[in-house]
Amino acid sequence: MDNQLRSELQAFWRQHQEPFQAELKSFRALHAGSAALFSQPKRPLSRHPAVIFRDETGSIIGIVFVALREIDPSLNLGTHAYFQRMYIVPGSRCCKLANRLFRLFLYEFDKAANWRDHRAKVLLSENVNPGLHKASMRRYFARLGFRMLGANQLGGEVWLRQLEVRFVF
């Protein structure tokens, strides 16, 4: 990531961090007090943008970011996992863009096996948006190689996708 992109991402998050957090908070409020299988993961060891989507003017309108975190070994998923989250600015949201952005992320993330941390054997996706809890969206995630593990304390569905692990010497 060069300085120009870093500056653009900082400006993007200055503009969208508050609405993004408010949206997450509203989704989570819908599920307050529901039973959960997974607790809030530990603080990320690293967090990076994985895919950035721009409009015709060059402005960032969507981003997929990925974080490497330590996870509870009792889940039998290893000691580390990657977590992914996607955000598209409200005025640009549509199913076609979300699908394109997510598929591009998965394609590039799979190709980057040599650069990923070998301790992470899974990619986890926390789907907090209630629109993703529909049967059609669950089939979509299954077709992309995910399987649902359950819910977390924040009302999100937690989905898992096995990763190819490569050791680079």
N, C-alpha and C positions, 0 to 999 in steps of 0.2 A: 504494500500500500504506500503510495507516494504522498507527499505533503498536500498536494492539491485535493486528492480524494479524501484524505484525513480531514481537511478543512471543510469539504462539502458535507461529509458525514456528521461532523460536529454541528454545522449549521442546520442540517436536516433534523437532528435530535433536539437541538434548541427549540426548533419550531414544533416538533411533533411528540416530544417526550411526555409532556403533560397530557395531551389528548390520548396518547397510547396508554399511559398508566390509568387514566380515568376510565377508559374502555375496559381494561383488564379488571379494574375494581368493580365496575358495574356487572360484568359477567360473573365474577366471583361472588358478589352479593346475592345473585340468584340461587346459589348453592350453599349458602351459609348453613352450617350445621349438618350437612349431609355426610354420610359415612364415607370413609376414605381408606384406600389400600396403601397409598403412597404419601409420605410426608413431603414437605417442602425440601427440595434438594439443597445441599450445601452450596456455599458461595462458589462461583465459577473459578477454575484455575486459569482459564483463558476464555475470551469471548471475542469473536471476530465476525465481520460481515462476510457472508458466503456468496451471495448473489445480490446485485443491485440492479434495479430496473429503472430506466429513465423514460420520460415522455419525449415528444418530438422537439421540445425546446432544450432538452438536456438536463432538466430538473429531475432529481430523484423522486420517484413516486412509490417505490416499493423496495423492500429489503428483506432478505432472509439472513438471519444471523444464527450462529452456532456457538455453543459454549461447551467446554470440557469441564466436567464436574466429577468429584468423587461421589460414589454412591454407596449405600448401605450394602455390604456383602451378603447380608441375609436374604436379599432379593434374588440371589443366584444368577446375577447378571454380570458378575465381575466386580472390580473395584472402581472402575471409571466408566463414564458414558458421555456421549455427546447429546446435548439437548438442542433442538432447533425451534425457532419461533419466526413467524413471518408477520410483517406489517405492511399494509398498503394504505396510502393516504385515502381518507374517505371519499373524496371527489373522483377518484380513479378506480374504485373497486368494481370488479365484475368477475364472474366465474372464469371467463376465458383468461384474463390476466393472472388470477390467482393460480389456476392450473398450470399455465405456462411458466410462471415464476417458480412454483414448487417442483415441477418436473425438471426444470433447468438446474435447480439446486441439487436434486437427487443425482442427476447425471454427473454434474461436476464434483459432487462430494464423493461419489463412487470412484471417479477417475483419480481422486486425490488420495487414494489409499496409502501411497508411499509417504505422504506428508502428515497423515493423521497419527495421533498418539496410539501406539500399539496396545496400550492398556484398555482402551475403549473398544469393546466388542459389539456395542449396540448404539443405535441412534434412537433417542426418545423424543417424541413429539407430544407436547401437552396441548390438547385442543380445548381451549376455554370458551371459545365462541359457541353459543348454543346452536347456531346454524350448522355447526359441524357434527352435531350429535344425531343427525337424521340417518335413517337407514341407508339412503343413497350415498351419503358421505362416508359412512362406515365401509360400504362396499368399495368406494373409491380408494380409501386408504389400504384396504386389503389387497386390491389389485396392484398397488404400488409396493407390496411386500411388507406391509406393516401388520401387526396383530395387536389387538387391544389387550392391555394388561389390567385395566381397571380405572378407578378414579383417584384423584389426590385430594388433599384437604381443601383445596381452593376451588373445587367444582369442575376441574378439567378432566377430560378423558386422557389417559396416558397410553400412548401407542408405541410399540417397539418395532424396530427394523434391524435385523442382524447385519453386521458389517463384515466385509472381508478385511482380515487383519494381515498386514505384511510387515515383516521385519527388514529394515534396511541396514546393511552392515557397511 
